[in-house]
Amino acid sequence: MSSQTDRFLAARDQLLQWRNEPLRATQEFRWPSFEHFNWVRDYFDVIARDNHNPALRVVAGDGSEEILTFAQLSRRSRQVADFLAAQGVGPGDRILLMLANIVPLWETMLGAIRLGAVIIPATTLLEREELRDRLERGHAKAVVTNAQLTDRFAGLGTAAVRVAVGDAPPGWLGYADSHEASADFAAVAATRADDLLFLYFTSGTTARPKLVAHTQVSYPVGHLSTMYWLGLRPGDVHLNLSSPGWAKHAWSSFFAPWNAQACVLSLNYERFDARKVLDQMARCGVTTFCAPPTVWRLFIQHDLKSWRLDLREATSAGEPLNPQVIECVRDAWGVMVRDGFGQTETTAQVGNPPGLPIKPGSMGRPLPGCPVTLLDADGEPTDEGEICVDLARQPLALMRGYLDGAGLAPHVMADGYYHTGDIASRDADGYLTYVGRRDDVFKSSDYRISPFELESILIEHDLVSEAAIVPSPDPVRLAVPKAFVELVAGVAPDGEAALSILRHARGRLSPFKRIRRIEFVILPKTISGKIRRVALRKSEEGRAAGAAGPAVPARKPGEFWEEDFPELR
């Protein structure tokens, strides 16, 4: 084994050994140092040699499945690398990868890493102009996508090499030809640790998508923190419900489980069906599971006790999880859904790993190797402030930067810190509780309002599917909390529903946090499924004045105010 392999495995094995000692792991863990590193050549090949344990299991919507071992994937990655190299793709060249959860996705990622190429992950939901932006700003030399999606690239001529999985149309190479390539491929050039590996386009919740640049170590090695938070062990069967193209897929469907030598289970379903997912979790023996809050909320609409699972670890990420959901899952399966925090720009930075006592509502403590601190508006340490990463402490699990500076505010990398834009509070034991995005927190009657806290209360109501809180103009309080609510199917968006929801919130919130207005909508979302609160805020800021005066907005159709209900006075 190489010295790079030894250093990586030593760090990995330390965290596996300390999996139930989170405080020790946080205090003693140190990132390994690399001048050169290639995760496939220096790590994956080593663990894959003569390893016939399942590494990847992909289940299709029709129930068919493919299972590949570590050894098989190592061989296929050599063939894919040789196939791409034969088309002129080399180290540093950029490949836009737009595939669903099918085996070629993992094979291509492994092959590209082996080759030293740069991967631009892309969701299959992208349309022509979004693809044009990624091809042009990403300077993509190659595209690998499903044959059914190739029409979207017509007239977008920036990528010289085009590979289609399936029946390749004219002008496209067939991915199937990679099976005829040599399995003896050996890369000539070493990859430096700081060489580019990923270019992620952010979801663009507030501005034009940014190009997040990750290196050969920031994600491959950095996701040791994610492995630790997920509680993964060798031999686990890990299911992560994230779509390809987004960073969380690389987090939990690629690096973290394979860093632990666990098997990745993936469900290639066109539409999410909670019952089918639960059936597969039971059938496939899932031991560790990660899903966004939306999935967990859909799960608890079913009798979870009906499914007998081998589940040992359950986690949630993407947005903070509501306490009600955590309690429902614990009651059904006896496991706690553990929250965590990270971004496309980072790996998991804060979390509740196994062995850490959980405090309701808290997303945990900083994870091993993650120098997280809270800073106030003046850049001073505080107990409630912006979540920041100390650059002086060499945070390996952090992006190299934004490649072209698109949408990059000057403060993002300033004064020795990476500024996440997220606000949290810290208690006396060092636990962090999420407050909200810096731009989402607002004042009402000089009180700071955390949208997430109010949204958590709303989600507990049986009629509410999802909710978002934004400030609404008010002549007395400057602004009042307004709820945009998406109702569960079959519920009428009328005054009866509004009264029930407002009464529910009123009984659980302090008077200064009271939700004063409610509007029933289909919530606007980004392509990755996150609520676009910025669009809701702008819709409130731009409202015309009503008859009551310039500071009082005109009433919208389908909007209800607490003044409408004498019962609430």
C-alpha positions as semicolon CSV with decimal commas, in nm:
position;residue;x (nm);y (nm);z (nm)
1;M;0,000;0,000;0,000
2;S;0,109;0,359;-0,061
3;S;0,173;0,609;0,215
4;Q;-0,144;0,790;0,100
5;T;-0,343;0,471;0,153
6;D;-0,191;0,417;0,497
7;R;-0,274;0,772;0,611
8;F;-0,630;0,756;0,484
9;L;-0,702;0,415;0,638
10;A;-0,548;0,520;0,971
11;A;-0,782;0,820;0,988
12;R;-1,081;0,613;0,879
13;D;-1,008;0,335;1,129
14;Q;-0,972;0,585;1,413
15;L;-1,323;0,713;1,352
16;L;-1,464;0,361;1,322
17;Q;-1,297;0,274;1,651
18;W;-1,440;0,585;1,819
19;R;-1,790;0,546;1,677
20;N;-1,946;0,548;2,025
21;E;-1,702;0,802;2,171
22;P;-1,802;1,127;1,997
23;L;-1,637;1,360;2,247
24;R;-1,305;1,178;2,221
25;A;-1,330;1,169;1,843
26;T;-1,394;1,543;1,828
27;Q;-1,102;1,620;2,060
28;E;-0,842;1,382;1,916
29;F;-0,918;1,336;1,546
30;R;-0,687;1,509;1,300
31;W;-0,717;1,514;0,922
32;P;-0,443;1,330;0,733
33;S;-0,216;1,544;0,517
34;F;-0,165;1,470;0,147
35;E;0,042;1,616;-0,132
36;H;-0,102;1,367;-0,382
37;F;-0,420;1,165;-0,346
38;N;-0,662;0,979;-0,570
39;W;-0,948;0,819;-0,379
40;V;-1,008;0,543;-0,637
41;R;-0,643;0,448;-0,695
42;D;-0,521;0,496;-0,339
43;Y;-0,823;0,366;-0,149
44;F;-1,105;0,203;-0,345
45;D;-0,875;-0,030;-0,542
46;V;-0,711;-0,141;-0,218
47;I;-1,033;-0,239;-0,041
48;A;-1,177;-0,384;-0,364
49;R;-0,893;-0,629;-0,433
50;D;-1,046;-0,981;-0,424
51;N;-1,341;-0,829;-0,235
52;H;-1,658;-1,003;-0,349
53;N;-1,886;-0,839;-0,095
54;P;-2,171;-0,636;-0,244
55;A;-2,080;-0,269;-0,286
56;L;-2,379;-0,146;-0,489
57;R;-2,736;-0,271;-0,516
58;V;-2,970;-0,080;-0,746
59;V;-3,340;-0,167;-0,740
60;A;-3,553;-0,043;-1,032
61;G;-3,917;0,058;-1,019
62;D;-4,026;-0,271;-1,174
63;G;-3,852;-0,468;-0,899
64;S;-3,553;-0,579;-1,106
65;E;-3,212;-0,519;-0,953
66;E;-2,839;-0,520;-1,017
67;I;-2,575;-0,604;-0,759
68;L;-2,204;-0,534;-0,807
69;T;-1,921;-0,625;-0,575
70;F;-1,629;-0,400;-0,483
71;A;-1,405;-0,604;-0,712
72;Q;-1,647;-0,572;-1,004
73;L;-1,678;-0,197;-0,963
74;S;-1,301;-0,156;-0,946
75;R;-1,270;-0,342;-1,276
76;R;-1,553;-0,149;-1,439
77;S;-1,401;0,181;-1,333
78;R;-1,082;0,088;-1,520
79;Q;-1,283;0,010;-1,831
80;V;-1,477;0,337;-1,811
81;A;-1,156;0,533;-1,757
82;D;-0,997;0,362;-2,058
83;F;-1,309;0,429;-2,268
84;L;-1,313;0,799;-2,180
85;A;-0,938;0,834;-2,232
86;A;-0,977;0,686;-2,581
87;Q;-1,215;0,972;-2,663
88;G;-0,955;1,228;-2,557
89;V;-1,079;1,291;-2,202
90;G;-0,784;1,337;-1,969
91;P;-0,682;1,470;-1,628
92;G;-0,845;1,804;-1,552
93;D;-1,106;1,772;-1,830
94;R;-1,462;1,829;-1,716
95;I;-1,745;1,579;-1,754
96;L;-2,108;1,680;-1,709
97;L;-2,271;1,371;-1,558
98;M;-2,652;1,359;-1,582
99;L;-2,780;1,012;-1,498
100;A;-3,055;0,868;-1,283
101;N;-2,986;0,611;-1,012
102;I;-2,850;0,348;-1,252
103;V;-2,526;0,151;-1,228
104;P;-2,343;0,360;-1,495
105;L;-2,368;0,660;-1,262
106;W;-2,140;0,497;-1,003
107;E;-1,916;0,340;-1,268
108;T;-1,863;0,675;-1,440
109;M;-1,788;0,856;-1,116
110;L;-1,529;0,595;-1,023
111;G;-1,380;0,599;-1,372
112;A;-1,361;0,979;-1,383
113;I;-1,191;0,999;-1,044
114;R;-0,942;0,733;-1,152
115;L;-0,871;0,932;-1,467
116;G;-0,820;1,259;-1,278
117;A;-1,110;1,425;-1,459
118;V;-1,345;1,680;-1,302
119;I;-1,711;1,583;-1,252
120;I;-2,000;1,828;-1,293
121;P;-2,298;1,646;-1,135
122;A;-2,635;1,740;-1,287
123;T;-2,988;1,637;-1,197
124;T;-3,200;1,480;-1,472
125;L;-3,459;1,756;-1,410
126;L;-3,246;2,020;-1,580
127;E;-3,380;2,180;-1,897
128;R;-3,198;2,332;-2,196
129;E;-3,106;2,676;-2,060
130;E;-2,990;2,531;-1,729
131;L;-2,779;2,281;-1,920
132;R;-2,639;2,558;-2,141
133;D;-2,531;2,747;-1,829
134;R;-2,359;2,441;-1,683
135;L;-2,186;2,347;-2,005
136;E;-2,062;2,700;-2,070
137;R;-1,964;2,812;-1,721
138;G;-1,841;2,464;-1,634
139;H;-1,637;2,440;-1,958
140;A;-1,749;2,079;-1,999
141;K;-1,553;1,872;-2,250
142;A;-1,774;1,564;-2,216
143;V;-2,133;1,472;-2,135
144;V;-2,260;1,137;-2,006
145;T;-2,638;1,109;-1,989
146;N;-2,935;0,880;-2,052
147;A;-3,027;0,831;-2,418
148;Q;-3,379;0,960;-2,345
149;L;-3,234;1,295;-2,234
150;T;-3,005;1,363;-2,528
151;D;-3,261;1,586;-2,706
152;R;-3,209;1,848;-2,437
153;F;-2,851;1,893;-2,557
154;A;-2,945;1,959;-2,922
155;G;-2,778;2,280;-3,035
156;L;-2,567;2,302;-2,718
157;G;-2,236;2,238;-2,888
158;T;-1,978;2,308;-2,620
159;A;-1,907;1,944;-2,522
160;A;-1,695;1,759;-2,778
161;V;-1,747;1,410;-2,629
162;R;-2,106;1,288;-2,586
163;V;-2,190;0,953;-2,434
164;A;-2,541;0,809;-2,406
165;V;-2,652;0,525;-2,180
166;G;-2,901;0,322;-2,381
167;D;-2,969;0,344;-2,754
168;A;-2,733;0,622;-2,857
169;P;-2,872;0,862;-3,120
170;P;-2,658;0,986;-3,411
171;G;-2,361;1,190;-3,293
172;W;-2,349;1,018;-2,956
173;L;-2,123;0,737;-2,836
174;G;-2,281;0,433;-2,675
175;Y;-2,190;0,380;-2,309
176;A;-2,219;0,005;-2,371
177;D;-1,892;0,025;-2,567
178;S;-1,711;0,081;-2,238
179;H;-1,761;-0,288;-2,163
180;E;-1,521;-0,365;-2,448
181;A;-1,250;-0,132;-2,313
182;S;-0,938;-0,256;-2,137
183;A;-0,959;-0,341;-1,768
184;D;-0,584;-0,285;-1,740
185;F;-0,604;0,094;-1,757
186;A;-0,338;0,268;-1,550
187;A;-0,333;0,646;-1,513
188;V;-0,004;0,810;-1,605
189;A;-0,023;1,131;-1,403
190;A;-0,059;1,151;-1,028
191;T;-0,341;1,370;-0,896
192;R;-0,247;1,639;-0,652
193;A;-0,457;1,666;-0,338
194;D;-0,565;2,019;-0,433
195;D;-0,660;1,928;-0,792
196;L;-1,024;1,988;-0,881
197;L;-1,257;1,689;-0,858
198;F;-1,615;1,826;-0,842
199;L;-1,791;2,136;-0,968
200;Y;-2,134;2,158;-0,807
201;F;-2,389;2,413;-0,918
202;T;-2,588;2,522;-0,614
203;S;-2,969;2,516;-0,622
204;G;-2,995;2,892;-0,656
205;T;-3,245;2,965;-0,377
206;T;-3,147;3,333;-0,364
207;A;-2,933;3,405;-0,672
208;R;-2,772;3,260;-0,983
209;P;-2,633;2,911;-0,908
210;K;-2,273;2,923;-0,786
211;L;-1,997;2,682;-0,892
212;V;-1,874;2,508;-0,579
213;A;-1,525;2,368;-0,638
214;H;-1,417;2,058;-0,443
215;T;-1,079;1,891;-0,457
216;Q;-0,942;1,537;-0,461
217;V;-0,954;1,541;-0,079
218;S;-1,226;1,785;0,034
219;Y;-1,507;1,542;-0,051
220;P;-1,339;1,198;-0,075
221;V;-1,148;1,236;0,254
222;G;-1,371;1,504;0,405
223;H;-1,669;1,270;0,404
224;L;-1,510;1,076;0,686
225;S;-1,702;1,327;0,900
226;T;-2,022;1,224;0,722
227;M;-1,940;0,856;0,769
228;Y;-1,899;0,923;1,140
229;W;-2,225;1,118;1,168
230;L;-2,422;0,849;0,981
231;G;-2,280;0,581;1,212
232;L;-2,171;0,358;0,924
233;R;-1,983;0,031;0,978
234;P;-1,825;-0,222;0,741
235;G;-2,092;-0,453;0,598
236;D;-2,382;-0,212;0,653
237;V;-2,656;-0,175;0,393
238;H;-2,703;0,199;0,356
239;L;-2,996;0,367;0,183
240;N;-2,991;0,738;0,111
241;L;-3,289;0,905;-0,054
242;S;-3,123;1,186;-0,248
243;S;-3,137;1,246;-0,620
244;P;-2,823;1,228;-0,834
245;G;-2,683;1,566;-0,928
246;W;-2,702;1,708;-0,577
247;A;-2,420;1,708;-0,324
248;K;-2,607;1,489;-0,076
249;H;-2,595;1,204;-0,326
250;A;-2,214;1,214;-0,319
251;W;-2,229;1,249;0,060
252;S;-2,440;0,944;0,139
253;S;-2,468;0,735;-0,176
254;F;-2,100;0,733;-0,265
255;F;-1,819;0,852;-0,038
256;A;-1,949;0,804;0,318
257;P;-2,075;0,444;0,280
258;W;-1,779;0,329;0,071
259;N;-1,538;0,497;0,311
260;A;-1,685;0,257;0,568
261;Q;-1,690;-0,039;0,323
262;A;-2,068;-0,052;0,344
263;C;-2,305;-0,150;0,062
264;V;-2,489;0,133;-0,114
265;L;-2,855;0,055;-0,178
266;S;-3,026;0,278;-0,433
267;L;-3,388;0,286;-0,546
268;N;-3,432;0,402;-0,905
269;Y;-3,796;0,510;-0,881
270;E;-3,949;0,776;-1,105
271;R;-4,190;0,876;-0,830
272;F;-4,153;0,850;-0,457
273;D;-4,387;0,598;-0,297
274;A;-4,348;0,569;0,079
275;R;-4,492;0,217;0,101
276;K;-4,265;0,084;-0,175
277;V;-3,960;0,238;-0,012
278;L;-4,050;0,087;0,324
279;D;-4,107;-0,253;0,159
280;Q;-3,758;-0,239;0,002
281;M;-3,599;-0,130;0,329
282;A;-3,739;-0,443;0,492
283;R;-3,659;-0,674;0,199
284;C;-3,303;-0,554;0,147
285;G;-3,209;-0,545;0,515
286;V;-3,129;-0,175;0,541
287;T;-2,925;-0,106;0,854
288;T;-2,855;0,267;0,807
289;F;-3,087;0,517;0,644
290;C;-3,076;0,887;0,557
291;A;-3,359;1,094;0,409
292;P;-3,468;1,458;0,395
293;P;-3,743;1,583;0,629
294;T;-4,005;1,567;0,353
295;V;-3,959;1,190;0,326
296;W;-3,978;1,141;0,702
297;R;-4,300;1,345;0,713
298;L;-4,448;1,123;0,442
299;F;-4,334;0,811;0,628
300;I;-4,519;0,896;0,947
301;Q;-4,847;0,915;0,757
302;H;-4,828;0,533;0,754
303;D;-4,830;0,278;1,035
304;L;-4,453;0,234;1,056
305;K;-4,489;-0,053;1,303
306;S;-4,618;-0,263;1,013
307;W;-4,263;-0,284;0,873
308;R;-4,010;-0,493;1,064
309;L;-3,671;-0,343;0,986
310;D;-3,309;-0,418;1,071
311;L;-3,253;-0,044;1,107
312;R;-2,978;0,059;1,349
313;E;-2,915;0,421;1,246
314;A;-3,153;0,683;1,105
315;T;-3,057;1,035;1,001
316;S;-3,202;1,341;0,833
317;A;-3,043;1,630;0,647
318;G;-3,130;1,911;0,409
319;E;-3,348;2,109;0,647
320;P;-3,401;2,077;1,023
321;L;-3,634;1,795;1,126
322;N;-3,939;1,856;1,339
323;P;-3,955;1,694;1,687
324;Q;-4,294;1,533;1,617
325;V;-4,144;1,324;1,337
326;I;-3,857;1,208;1,557
327;E;-4,099;1,089;1,824
328;C;-4,318;0,900;1,575
329;V;-4,019;0,709;1,434
330;R;-3,880;0,627;1,778
331;D;-4,219;0,497;1,888
332;A;-4,246;0,273;1,580
333;W;-3,890;0,143;1,538
334;G;-3,704;0,226;1,857
335;V;-3,442;0,437;1,676
336;M;-3,380;0,809;1,700
337;V;-3,367;1,010;1,380
338;R;-3,045;1,206;1,426
339;D;-3,017;1,549;1,267
340;G;-2,709;1,693;1,102
341;F;-2,592;2,005;0,924
342;G;-2,372;2,069;0,622
343;Q;-2,382;2,232;0,282
344;T;-2,280;2,168;-0,077
345;E;-1,971;2,369;0,018
346;T;-1,884;2,130;0,302
347;T;-1,929;1,778;0,426
348;A;-2,130;1,710;0,744
349;Q;-2,008;1,974;0,991
350;V;-2,249;1,945;1,284
351;G;-2,447;1,643;1,390
352;N;-2,574;1,397;1,644
353;P;-2,347;1,095;1,588
354;P;-2,409;0,762;1,763
355;G;-2,316;0,779;2,130
356;L;-2,395;1,148;2,172
357;P;-2,695;1,209;2,401
358;I;-2,962;1,380;2,194
359;K;-3,126;1,703;2,300
360;P;-3,468;1,758;2,143
361;G;-3,451;2,028;1,878
362;S;-3,071;2,038;1,862
363;M;-2,875;1,939;1,553
364;G;-2,587;1,826;1,775
365;R;-2,228;1,934;1,814
366;P;-1,940;2,002;1,571
367;L;-1,823;1,674;1,417
368;P;-1,462;1,543;1,423
369;G;-1,229;1,761;1,218
370;C;-1,489;2,039;1,178
371;P;-1,379;2,365;1,346
372;V;-1,723;2,526;1,370
373;T;-1,785;2,843;1,567
374;L;-2,064;3,101;1,596
375;L;-1,990;3,464;1,514
376;D;-2,197;3,778;1,566
377;A;-2,234;4,063;1,315
378;D;-1,900;4,208;1,432
379;G;-1,715;3,881;1,378
380;E;-1,690;3,803;1,750
381;P;-1,763;3,462;1,907
382;T;-2,113;3,441;2,047
383;D;-2,374;3,196;2,170
384;E;-2,615;3,288;1,892
385;G;-2,480;3,382;1,555
386;E;-2,371;3,270;1,211
387;I;-2,228;2,921;1,175
388;C;-1,871;2,970;1,054
389;V;-1,570;2,747;0,984
390;D;-1,230;2,852;1,115
391;L;-0,990;2,854;0,820
392;A;-0,683;2,874;1,045
393;R;-0,757;2,524;1,175
394;Q;-0,716;2,370;0,828
395;P;-1,071;2,246;0,763
396;L;-1,002;1,979;0,501
397;A;-1,376;1,915;0,450
398;L;-1,440;2,253;0,289
399;M;-1,464;2,363;-0,073
400;R;-1,168;2,526;-0,240
401;G;-1,397;2,817;-0,325
402;Y;-1,649;2,937;-0,580
403;L;-1,491;2,885;-0,918
404;D;-1,613;3,195;-1,099
405;G;-1,729;3,411;-0,809
406;A;-2,090;3,406;-0,932
407;G;-2,310;3,550;-0,659
408;L;-2,020;3,547;-0,412
409;A;-2,068;3,809;-0,143
410;P;-1,739;3,950;-0,005
411;H;-1,806;3,818;0,344
412;V;-1,828;3,446;0,248
413;M;-1,453;3,397;0,289
414;A;-1,358;3,685;0,516
415;D;-1,159;3,751;0,832
416;G;-1,027;3,396;0,846
417;Y;-1,364;3,219;0,835
418;Y;-1,597;3,054;0,588
419;H;-1,942;3,203;0,654
420;T;-2,228;2,959;0,594
421;G;-2,511;3,215;0,606
422;D;-2,695;2,997;0,860
423;I;-2,775;3,107;1,215
424;A;-2,765;2,881;1,521
425;S;-2,765;2,909;1,899
426;R;-2,535;2,719;2,136
427;D;-2,618;2,599;2,485
428;A;-2,386;2,548;2,782
429;D;-2,301;2,193;2,667
430;G;-2,194;2,302;2,320
431;Y;-2,507;2,177;2,141
432;L;-2,619;2,383;1,843
433;T;-2,981;2,454;1,757
434;Y;-3,067;2,577;1,410
435;V;-3,236;2,918;1,397
436;G;-3,257;2,981;1,022
437;R;-3,088;3,133;0,721
438;R;-2,938;3,473;0,795
439;D;-3,171;3,629;0,538
440;D;-3,478;3,450;0,679
441;V;-3,459;3,563;1,043
442;F;-3,658;3,884;1,095
443;K;-3,781;4,120;1,366
444;S;-4,138;4,176;1,479
445;S;-4,196;4,440;1,750
446;D;-3,817;4,432;1,801
447;Y;-3,823;4,057;1,876
448;R;-3,614;3,822;1,661
449;I;-3,828;3,559;1,491
450;S;-3,689;3,225;1,375
451;P;-3,903;3,095;1,087
452;F;-3,799;2,738;1,152
453;E;-3,934;2,741;1,507
454;L;-4,276;2,855;1,388
455;E;-4,273;2,620;1,090
456;S;-4,204;2,329;1,325
457;I;-4,522;2,412;1,516
458;L;-4,729;2,434;1,199
459;I;-4,606;2,102;1,063
460;E;-4,745;1,929;1,373
461;H;-5,099;2,014;1,259
462;D;-5,274;1,730;1,077
463;L;-5,391;1,955;0,791
464;V;-5,046;2,095;0,711
465;S;-4,822;1,927;0,456
466;E;-4,551;2,195;0,446
467;A;-4,517;2,554;0,561
468;A;-4,295;2,859;0,532
469;I;-4,288;3,167;0,754
470;V;-4,195;3,513;0,622
471;P;-4,242;3,869;0,752
472;S;-4,555;4,052;0,637
473;P;-4,570;4,435;0,656
474;D;-4,754;4,575;0,960
475;P;-4,803;4,942;1,063
476;V;-4,754;4,876;1,435
477;R;-4,509;4,587;1,463
478;L;-4,309;4,669;1,145
479;A;-4,368;4,308;1,042
480;V;-4,570;4,012;1,163
481;P;-4,515;3,641;1,102
482;K;-4,715;3,516;0,807
483;A;-4,754;3,148;0,722
484;F;-4,764;3,022;0,365
485;V;-4,919;2,677;0,405
486;E;-4,950;2,385;0,169
487;L;-5,237;2,165;0,287
488;V;-5,252;1,788;0,276
489;A;-5,452;1,640;-0,009
490;G;-5,829;1,674;0,010
491;V;-5,844;1,966;0,256
492;A;-6,030;2,280;0,148
493;P;-5,827;2,605;0,177
494;D;-6,102;2,785;0,368
495;G;-6,160;2,980;0,687
496;E;-6,226;2,665;0,887
497;A;-5,882;2,528;0,804
498;A;-5,721;2,868;0,873
499;L;-5,889;2,897;1,213
500;S;-5,785;2,545;1,312
501;I;-5,421;2,604;1,217
502;L;-5,399;2,951;1,376
503;R;-5,559;2,821;1,697
504;H;-5,312;2,531;1,703
505;A;-5,015;2,769;1,668
506;R;-5,155;3,019;1,918
507;G;-5,165;2,755;2,189
508;R;-4,797;2,666;2,140
509;L;-4,625;3,000;2,082
510;S;-4,543;3,300;2,297
511;P;-4,753;3,607;2,213
512;F;-4,465;3,790;2,041
513;K;-4,414;3,491;1,808
514;R;-4,779;3,456;1,719
515;I;-4,861;3,382;1,356
516;R;-5,090;3,666;1,252
517;R;-5,166;3,579;0,890
518;I;-5,200;3,267;0,680
519;E;-5,224;3,202;0,308
520;F;-5,284;2,867;0,141
521;V;-5,055;2,804;-0,158
522;I;-4,852;2,550;-0,348
523;L;-4,510;2,641;-0,211
524;P;-4,247;2,754;-0,465
525;K;-3,941;2,531;-0,463
526;T;-3,601;2,502;-0,619
527;I;-3,524;2,217;-0,856
528;S;-3,372;2,034;-0,556
529;G;-3,699;2,059;-0,361
530;K;-3,609;2,335;-0,114
531;I;-3,870;2,599;-0,040
532;R;-3,787;2,930;-0,207
533;R;-3,856;3,156;0,091
534;V;-3,691;3,441;-0,095
535;A;-3,976;3,436;-0,349
536;L;-4,231;3,444;-0,068
537;R;-4,052;3,733;0,106
538;K;-4,044;3,933;-0,217
539;S;-4,414;3,871;-0,275
540;E;-4,485;4,022;0,068
541;E;-4,244;4,312;0,027
542;G;-4,399;4,405;-0,305
543;R;-4,761;4,405;-0,189
544;A;-4,970;4,710;-0,265
545;A;-5,112;4,915;0,021
546;G;-5,469;4,853;0,122
547;A;-5,752;5,085;0,220
548;A;-5,635;5,090;0,582
549;G;-5,324;5,290;0,493
550;P;-4,985;5,275;0,321
551;A;-4,828;5,043;0,580
552;V;-5,113;4,792;0,572
553;P;-5,103;4,552;0,275
554;A;-5,413;4,485;0,068
555;R;-5,576;4,154;0,146
556;K;-5,509;3,871;-0,098
557;P;-5,773;3,621;-0,209
558;G;-5,737;3,310;0,003
559;E;-5,552;3,496;0,276
560;F;-5,677;3,496;0,635
561;W;-5,577;3,724;0,924
562;E;-5,628;3,656;1,291
563;E;-5,858;3,962;1,302
564;D;-6,102;3,760;1,089
565;F;-6,172;3,527;1,378
566;P;-6,340;3,666;1,694
567;E;-6,255;3,335;1,862
568;L;-5,886;3,434;1,862
569;R;-5,931;3,772;2,030
